[in-house]
Amino acid sequence: MVALDAYVSDLVAPVLSVGLRSEEIIMAVRTFAFIVDGDVIGTLHFSEDDPRATQWIAGFASDPIVREVPEGLSVRGGWTYDGKSFSEPKE
């Protein structure tokens, strides 16, 4: 299994420990662990100070469902998923 130490573009907080105590780092960064069959396969970090990270933090904090997007679909925000397939937004 490939470890998922993924980072979402520049929304990810650079975690610098120079001159900071661990509790100071934890207050500035929200960390989410990806767990498969009880094993942590990676983590994702977001800065609470970055307003662009708000949606990502809310999404990951809500117990999200993750599914692979079929080849050929350009799924993005606004689409829906009914448990079987993705649908484009209705205009």
N, C-alpha and C positions, 0 to 999 in steps of 0.2 A: 504494500500500500504506500502511495506517495504522501508524504506529510503535507498538510495544507497550512503553510505559514504565509497566507495570502495577505495582500494589502490592496485596498481599494483606492486607486489613484492617489491624489494628494490629500485625501480625507484622513489618511492614517496618521496618527500622532507619532512624531519621532520621540521615542522614549530614551531620554538622555539621563544617565544617572550621575553625571558630573555635578557634585555639590548638592545633590538632592537626596533626602531620605526616602525610603520606599513608600511611606505613607503619603508623601507629597506627590509622587509620581501617580499613585493610584487615584488620587483626587482629580487629577487632570485628564486621565485617560479611562475610557470605558473599554473593557476587554471582554470578548465573547469567545468561548471555546466551542469548537465543532466536535461533536461526539458521535461515533458510529459504533454500535454494539457495545457500549460502555467504555470505549477507548477514545481518548482525546486525540484527534488526528491533526489538530492545528488550532491556532488562535488568530483573532482579528482585533485590531486596536483602533479606536477612534478618539480624537481629541474632543473633550466636552466644550472647549473654547471655540471650536470651529462651527459656525452656524450651518454650514453645508452638511455636517455630519448628523444633524438632528434627525432627519428621516431614516438614515441607516441605523442609528441607535434605537429609535422607536421600533423599527422593523425587527431587528434582531432580538430586542427585549420582549417581543410578543409571541415567541415560540413559532417561528416561521416554518413554512413547508418549502423544501427545495426540490426542484425537479429539473432535469435536463431539458433544454429547449430543442425541439426537433430541428434538424438541419433545414435551412431555407426560410425559417421564421425569424423576423426581427422583433422579438418580444421586448417591450420596455414598459416603463411606468404608464399606467392607464389601462393596460390589458387586463383581462380577467382569466381565471383558471377554475374550471368546474370539477376538478378532480380527475379529469380524463384528457382534456384538451384546452389549449389557449385560444382566446377570442380577442379580436381587435376591439378597441373602444367603439361604442355606437355613437354616431354623430348626432 
